[in-house]
Amino acid sequence: MLNDYELAIVFGISLSEEKQKKILEDVKAIVTSAKGKIKEAKLLGKKKFSYPIKKEKEGFYYILTFTLDGKETGKLSNKIQLTENILRYLIIKR
């Protein structure tokens, strides 16, 4: 059964815009290969952290909204964890 999800991704400020877009395209490819559908992807901008994360004090926030089978979210989460340039991420069921 397809559910609606939001994925928040935080990139470090030192990561180039091209690499950020490449990682986002990889995440989108994972969702679409699992028969999901991307609804929206937007940049929330650069924000300061409350505390340093991996020695970074600020980062770029992206939000992806998509539909995906609930069984596939674990696979998506595992693949995101293996991506070293993502500081934090959060998948939320809407």
Backbone bond lengths (Angstrom), bond angles and torsions (degrees), N, CA, C in turn:
res aa  C-N    CA-C-N  psi(-1)  N-CA   C-N-CA  omega(-1)  CA-C   N-CA-C  phi
1 M - - - 1.446 - - 1.529 109.69 -
2 L 1.314 115.91 132.08 1.455 120.84 -178.76 1.528 110.83 -81.15
3 N 1.309 115.77 134.08 1.457 122.66 177.63 1.521 109.34 -122.53
4 D 1.318 116.23 158.19 1.461 121.74 175.32 1.513 109.28 -88.58
5 Y 1.339 115.92 136.93 1.460 122.07 -179.64 1.515 110.43 -135.79
6 E 1.326 114.56 156.62 1.456 122.66 169.03 1.513 107.39 -121.14
7 L 1.316 115.87 138.00 1.455 122.09 176.79 1.516 108.02 -121.81
8 A 1.318 116.49 118.50 1.459 121.91 174.95 1.524 107.85 -100.27
9 I 1.321 116.22 129.25 1.463 121.97 -179.55 1.520 108.23 -125.27
10 V 1.331 116.26 136.61 1.459 121.84 177.12 1.527 108.67 -118.68
11 F 1.338 114.85 123.59 1.461 122.08 176.00 1.520 108.99 -106.02
12 G 1.325 116.29 148.26 1.457 121.02 174.97 1.515 111.38 -67.95
13 I 1.300 116.33 152.99 1.459 122.22 -177.87 1.530 111.96 -65.42
14 S 1.317 117.36 -25.08 1.464 121.03 -177.25 1.536 112.71 -78.82
15 L 1.331 117.96 -11.92 1.463 121.73 -179.28 1.529 109.82 -78.57
16 S 1.320 117.01 130.72 1.471 120.84 -177.58 1.529 110.86 -67.79
17 E 1.325 114.59 157.81 1.460 120.70 -179.47 1.527 111.34 -62.67
18 E 1.334 117.22 -35.93 1.460 120.76 179.39 1.527 111.46 -64.50
19 K 1.341 116.31 -41.58 1.462 119.88 179.23 1.525 110.95 -68.41
20 Q 1.337 116.93 -36.45 1.462 120.27 176.56 1.522 110.19 -61.26
21 K 1.321 116.76 -46.43 1.469 120.78 -179.95 1.520 111.32 -64.62
22 K 1.335 117.24 -37.14 1.473 121.18 177.81 1.525 110.78 -62.50
23 I 1.331 116.73 -44.97 1.464 120.71 179.36 1.524 110.39 -65.00
24 L 1.341 117.46 -41.29 1.462 120.36 177.35 1.521 111.51 -62.25
25 E 1.323 117.39 -40.01 1.463 120.50 177.43 1.523 110.94 -65.00
26 D 1.325 117.44 -36.71 1.466 121.21 176.54 1.529 110.90 -64.10
27 V 1.321 116.87 -42.48 1.471 121.07 178.68 1.526 109.68 -64.63
28 K 1.326 116.86 -43.31 1.470 120.36 177.92 1.527 110.64 -61.24
29 A 1.325 116.98 -39.14 1.465 121.19 179.16 1.524 110.86 -64.68
30 I 1.321 117.65 -37.70 1.465 121.27 177.29 1.521 110.08 -62.31
31 V 1.336 116.42 -44.36 1.472 121.00 -179.37 1.520 110.45 -64.56
32 T 1.320 117.58 -47.10 1.466 119.87 -177.65 1.524 112.24 -69.78
33 S 1.335 118.09 -31.35 1.464 119.75 177.85 1.523 111.85 -69.82
34 A 1.339 116.58 -22.07 1.467 120.90 176.72 1.526 111.29 -93.61
35 K 1.341 116.26 20.38 1.462 124.25 178.49 1.522 112.31 65.82
36 G 1.322 115.89 29.72 1.455 121.13 173.98 1.514 109.94 -94.60
37 K 1.329 115.52 174.91 1.454 120.17 -178.56 1.532 108.85 -135.85
38 I 1.330 116.36 126.15 1.462 121.90 176.98 1.525 108.36 -78.85
39 K 1.327 116.79 127.34 1.456 120.74 177.90 1.516 111.40 -94.93
40 E 1.340 116.23 -45.44 1.460 119.86 -175.73 1.525 109.83 -155.57
41 A 1.308 116.03 146.40 1.463 122.22 173.47 1.514 107.10 -136.40
42 K 1.324 116.18 123.73 1.463 117.37 -179.20 1.515 111.55 -142.28
43 L 1.318 113.82 150.03 1.451 122.73 177.60 1.521 108.14 -90.74
44 L 1.327 116.72 125.58 1.459 120.51 176.32 1.518 111.76 -88.50
45 G 1.311 116.79 -14.84 1.453 120.72 176.19 1.507 113.38 108.60
46 K 1.319 114.19 -173.48 1.456 122.16 -179.33 1.522 108.73 -92.52
47 K 1.341 115.99 131.22 1.459 121.12 -178.92 1.521 110.03 -137.25
48 K 1.312 115.47 150.49 1.464 120.86 176.10 1.516 109.54 -80.49
49 F 1.336 115.90 146.23 1.455 122.05 176.88 1.528 109.97 -86.92
50 S 1.308 116.62 156.59 1.468 121.48 173.86 1.521 110.50 -71.96
51 Y 1.313 116.06 -28.97 1.459 122.47 179.95 1.535 107.47 -148.42
52 P 1.327 118.33 154.35 1.469 120.07 -179.66 1.532 112.37 -63.73
53 I 1.321 115.07 139.25 1.458 122.40 175.58 1.519 106.90 -120.45
54 K 1.320 116.66 116.34 1.459 122.24 -177.48 1.532 110.91 49.80
55 K 1.329 115.47 44.67 1.467 125.27 177.79 1.525 113.76 67.41
56 E 1.314 118.07 12.10 1.467 122.76 176.17 1.530 107.96 -99.95
57 K 1.346 117.29 142.17 1.458 121.60 -179.03 1.525 113.14 -106.86
58 E 1.343 116.21 -11.87 1.456 120.72 176.14 1.519 109.09 -152.02
59 G 1.333 115.72 164.49 1.451 119.09 -177.09 1.515 112.27 -159.29
60 F 1.325 114.93 171.36 1.450 122.41 177.10 1.527 109.34 -97.27
61 Y 1.326 116.25 131.55 1.458 122.85 -178.93 1.522 110.09 -105.64
62 Y 1.324 116.19 131.74 1.462 122.90 174.87 1.523 108.56 -124.33
63 I 1.331 115.90 146.25 1.462 122.35 175.14 1.527 108.47 -123.36
64 L 1.321 116.42 126.50 1.465 122.54 173.73 1.523 107.55 -114.00
65 T 1.318 117.12 130.94 1.463 121.00 171.89 1.526 106.90 -111.79
66 F 1.333 115.25 136.49 1.462 119.44 -175.26 1.521 109.85 -157.83
67 T 1.331 114.91 166.13 1.461 121.47 171.25 1.520 107.32 -110.90
68 L 1.327 114.74 142.93 1.462 119.88 -177.37 1.521 108.66 -160.41
69 D 1.310 115.74 150.68 1.456 121.13 174.04 1.531 108.14 -65.79
70 G 1.318 116.95 135.84 1.460 121.67 -177.22 1.520 113.90 -57.85
71 K 1.324 117.70 -29.23 1.468 121.54 -179.65 1.532 111.63 -69.61
72 E 1.324 117.47 -22.12 1.459 121.71 -175.63 1.528 113.08 -88.37
73 T 1.325 117.98 -11.59 1.470 119.51 -177.21 1.528 112.17 -66.37
74 G 1.313 117.44 -32.18 1.464 120.53 177.21 1.518 111.47 -64.10
75 K 1.331 116.64 -40.93 1.465 120.78 177.73 1.525 110.70 -65.67
76 L 1.330 115.80 -41.26 1.462 120.39 177.75 1.523 110.60 -61.60
77 S 1.307 116.35 -45.19 1.462 121.63 179.40 1.526 111.38 -60.92
78 N 1.314 117.26 -43.38 1.473 121.11 179.14 1.522 111.76 -61.93
79 K 1.332 117.08 -41.58 1.457 120.03 -179.34 1.528 111.40 -69.17
80 I 1.327 116.70 -35.47 1.467 119.80 177.90 1.522 110.05 -68.00
81 Q 1.322 117.60 -39.08 1.464 120.81 179.41 1.521 111.89 -61.76
82 L 1.307 117.48 -30.83 1.461 121.43 -179.48 1.530 113.26 -78.41
83 T 1.330 116.38 -10.51 1.460 120.74 178.37 1.517 108.51 -83.45
84 E 1.317 117.07 115.71 1.453 121.07 -171.12 1.526 113.96 -75.99
85 N 1.323 119.59 -20.32 1.457 121.55 -176.33 1.520 114.28 -87.65
86 I 1.318 118.08 -2.13 1.463 121.47 176.26 1.525 107.64 -92.23
87 L 1.347 115.88 121.34 1.461 119.39 -179.75 1.522 111.42 -75.69
88 R 1.322 116.36 -46.43 1.464 121.59 179.21 1.528 108.87 -146.35
89 Y 1.331 114.87 156.59 1.456 120.54 173.34 1.519 108.66 -151.54
90 L 1.319 115.66 158.96 1.458 121.09 178.64 1.519 108.45 -151.34
91 I 1.328 116.10 126.90 1.461 121.56 176.50 1.524 107.50 -105.74
92 I 1.333 115.90 124.87 1.463 121.60 -177.36 1.525 109.12 -122.75
93 K 1.329 116.28 132.14 1.459 120.66 174.06 1.525 107.78 -81.83
94 R 1.322 116.43 130.22 1.468 120.78 -177.98 1.498 112.33 -89.87
